[in-house]
Amino acid sequence: MLIALEGEQPFVKPRAHFELDLEDITARIVGVPTIKGMFFNRTLELVAERADERDIICAAGLDDDRFVPFRDYPWVNFLRLNCAVSDVIYDGSRSAGLRHIGRTLYATFADSLPGRVTFGVLRHNADRVMRLGAKAWNMSGNPGEVFAESVGDRHYRYHFARSPSEVTETLGVGVLEGALAECNEVPRVLFGYADPMHTVLDIRWGD
């Protein structure tokens, strides 16, 4: 599913700082999408030296006391936990915190058994990672679906369907930046908005 954008210049730089309405975002989610516990654990590791893990989980409004790496948990709870962690690591800018968290998530998946199967020994090859990244995203857990489009040499577009635009502009951008950084590439990611639940990320790297 390729998402059409309007306007002569539909892509802009992702905003670094903006307000997120968590309740509005979660109200748009259809069904109960899930995500693996390993991503909860990775997020909590980012504040291990700054705050007690239990306090962060409570601040997120969650009842869990641990997360089993390959068990499925509600994606909405993952977003709530990410926001609680963001409030600690980026006081005053939840959007910046989400983007920072996103940069750590590619390595978490790539190091896992499903990640090793998906990317193999070429986990640091940018073209392979971008070509298979949407598949990995959908395997890991996402509110909707992600579709990869090859536009040209070192140029892809990821289409996010039924996924909150605010999350794509923060966490999603961070995931792609982190993935390309793991490939020793300098990412250039632009954001295209269609509606609150449909967006496109334009991804380039290299010269």
C-alpha positions as CSV (number, residue, x, y, z in Angstrom):
1,M,0.0,0.0,0.0
2,L,1.7,3.2,-1.2
3,I,0.4,6.4,0.3
4,A,-0.1,9.4,-1.9
5,L,1.0,12.8,-0.6
6,E,-0.2,16.2,-1.9
7,G,1.8,19.3,-2.7
8,E,4.9,20.1,-4.7
9,Q,7.1,19.6,-1.7
10,P,5.4,17.0,0.4
11,F,8.4,16.1,2.5
12,V,9.8,18.2,5.4
13,K,12.4,17.7,8.1
14,P,10.9,15.9,11.1
15,R,10.1,18.2,14.0
16,A,12.5,17.9,16.8
17,H,10.2,19.3,19.5
18,F,6.4,19.3,19.6
19,E,3.7,18.4,22.0
20,L,2.2,14.9,21.9
21,D,-1.3,14.1,23.2
22,L,-0.9,10.5,24.4
23,E,-4.6,9.9,25.0
24,D,-5.5,11.2,21.6
25,I,-2.9,9.0,19.9
26,T,-4.0,5.9,21.8
27,A,-7.7,6.6,21.0
28,R,-6.9,6.3,17.3
29,I,-5.5,2.8,17.6
30,V,-7.7,0.1,16.1
31,G,-7.8,-3.3,17.8
32,V,-5.1,-4.4,20.2
33,P,-1.8,-4.5,18.3
34,T,1.2,-6.1,20.1
35,I,4.9,-5.8,20.3
36,K,7.6,-8.0,21.7
37,G,8.8,-7.7,25.3
38,M,12.4,-7.2,24.3
39,F,11.6,-3.7,23.2
40,F,10.2,-2.8,26.6
41,N,13.4,-4.1,28.2
42,R,15.6,-2.0,25.8
43,T,13.6,1.1,26.6
44,L,14.0,0.5,30.3
45,E,17.7,0.0,30.0
46,L,18.0,3.7,28.9
47,V,17.0,4.9,32.3
48,A,18.6,2.2,34.4
49,E,21.1,4.6,36.0
50,R,18.7,7.5,36.4
51,A,15.5,6.0,37.9
52,D,14.1,2.9,39.5
53,E,12.6,0.6,36.9
54,R,9.5,0.0,39.0
55,D,8.9,3.7,39.3
56,I,9.1,4.1,35.5
57,I,6.6,1.3,34.9
58,C,4.2,2.8,37.5
59,A,4.6,6.2,35.9
60,A,3.5,4.6,32.6
61,G,0.4,3.2,34.3
62,L,1.4,-0.4,33.6
63,D,0.8,-3.4,35.9
64,D,3.6,-5.6,34.6
65,D,6.7,-6.1,36.8
66,R,8.8,-7.8,34.0
67,F,8.7,-8.3,30.3
68,V,9.5,-11.6,28.7
69,P,11.6,-10.9,25.5
70,F,9.5,-12.8,22.9
71,R,6.1,-12.5,24.6
72,D,3.6,-10.2,23.0
73,Y,2.4,-7.1,24.9
74,P,0.0,-4.4,24.0
75,W,1.6,-1.8,21.7
76,V,-0.2,1.0,23.5
77,N,1.6,0.0,26.7
78,F,4.9,0.2,24.9
79,L,4.1,3.7,23.8
80,R,3.1,4.6,27.3
81,L,6.4,3.2,28.7
82,N,8.3,5.1,26.0
83,C,6.7,8.4,27.0
84,A,7.5,7.8,30.7
85,V,11.2,7.1,29.8
86,S,11.3,10.1,27.5
87,D,10.1,12.3,30.3
88,V,13.3,11.2,32.2
89,I,15.9,11.3,29.5
90,Y,14.6,14.4,27.7
91,D,12.9,16.5,30.4
92,G,10.6,18.9,28.6
93,S,10.7,17.3,25.2
94,R,8.8,14.0,24.9
95,S,9.1,14.0,21.1
96,A,12.9,14.3,21.3
97,G,13.0,11.5,23.8
98,L,10.9,9.2,21.6
99,R,13.2,9.8,18.7
100,H,16.2,9.0,20.8
101,I,14.6,5.7,22.0
102,G,13.9,4.8,18.4
103,R,17.6,5.0,17.5
104,T,18.3,2.1,19.8
105,L,15.6,-0.3,18.6
106,Y,17.1,-1.6,15.3
107,A,20.1,-3.1,17.1
108,T,17.7,-4.7,19.6
109,F,15.9,-6.5,16.8
110,A,19.0,-7.2,14.7
111,D,20.6,-8.9,17.7
112,S,17.6,-11.2,18.3
113,L,17.1,-14.6,16.6
114,P,14.4,-13.2,14.2
115,G,16.7,-10.3,13.4
116,R,19.6,-12.6,12.6
117,V,17.3,-14.7,10.4
118,T,16.0,-11.6,8.6
119,F,19.2,-9.7,8.0
120,G,21.8,-12.5,8.3
121,V,25.5,-11.5,8.0
122,L,24.5,-8.3,6.1
123,R,22.9,-6.6,9.1
124,H,25.3,-3.7,8.4
125,N,24.5,-3.4,4.7
126,A,22.3,-0.3,4.4
127,D,20.5,-1.4,1.2
128,R,19.7,-4.8,2.6
129,V,18.5,-3.3,5.9
130,M,16.3,-0.8,4.1
131,R,14.9,-3.4,1.7
132,L,14.0,-5.8,4.5
133,G,13.3,-3.2,7.2
134,A,9.6,-3.0,6.6
135,K,9.3,-6.7,7.0
136,A,11.2,-6.6,10.3
137,W,9.0,-3.7,11.5
138,N,5.8,-5.7,10.8
139,M,7.3,-8.8,12.5
140,S,8.3,-6.8,15.6
141,G,5.0,-5.1,16.2
142,N,3.3,-2.0,14.8
143,P,-0.3,-0.5,15.1
144,G,-0.8,-0.8,11.3
145,E,1.5,-1.9,8.5
146,V,4.8,-0.6,7.0
147,F,5.5,-0.9,3.3
148,A,9.0,-0.3,1.7
149,E,9.3,1.4,-1.7
150,S,12.7,1.5,-3.5
151,V,12.9,4.9,-5.2
152,G,16.4,4.8,-6.5
153,D,20.0,4.2,-5.5
154,R,20.4,4.6,-1.7
155,H,16.8,6.0,-1.6
156,Y,13.8,4.3,-0.1
157,R,10.4,5.4,1.1
158,Y,8.6,3.7,4.0
159,H,4.8,4.0,4.0
160,F,3.1,3.8,7.4
161,A,-0.6,2.8,7.1
162,R,-2.9,3.0,10.2
163,S,-0.1,4.2,12.4
164,P,-0.2,7.5,14.4
165,S,1.7,10.2,12.6
166,E,3.2,11.6,15.8
167,V,4.8,8.2,16.5
168,T,6.2,7.9,13.0
169,E,7.6,11.4,13.1
170,T,9.5,10.6,16.4
171,L,10.0,6.9,17.2
172,G,9.8,5.8,13.5
173,V,12.3,8.4,12.3
174,G,14.6,7.4,15.2
175,V,14.5,3.7,14.2
176,L,15.6,4.5,10.7
177,E,18.3,6.9,11.8
178,G,19.6,4.2,14.2
179,A,19.5,1.5,11.6
180,L,21.6,3.5,9.1
181,A,24.0,4.6,11.8
182,E,24.5,0.9,12.6
183,C,25.5,0.5,8.9
184,N,28.0,3.4,9.3
185,E,25.9,5.6,7.0
186,V,24.7,9.2,7.6
187,P,20.9,9.1,7.3
188,R,18.8,11.8,5.8
189,V,15.1,11.2,6.7
190,L,12.2,13.5,5.7
191,F,8.6,13.2,6.8
192,G,5.5,13.3,4.7
193,Y,2.0,13.7,6.2
194,A,-1.2,12.4,4.5
195,D,-3.5,12.2,7.6
196,P,-3.2,11.5,11.3
197,M,-2.8,7.7,10.6
198,H,-1.0,7.7,7.2
199,T,2.5,9.0,6.6
200,V,5.6,8.4,4.5
201,L,9.3,8.6,5.5
202,D,11.7,9.5,2.7
203,I,15.1,7.9,3.4
204,R,18.5,8.6,1.8
205,W,22.1,8.0,2.7
206,G,25.5,8.3,1.2
207,D,26.6,11.0,-1.2
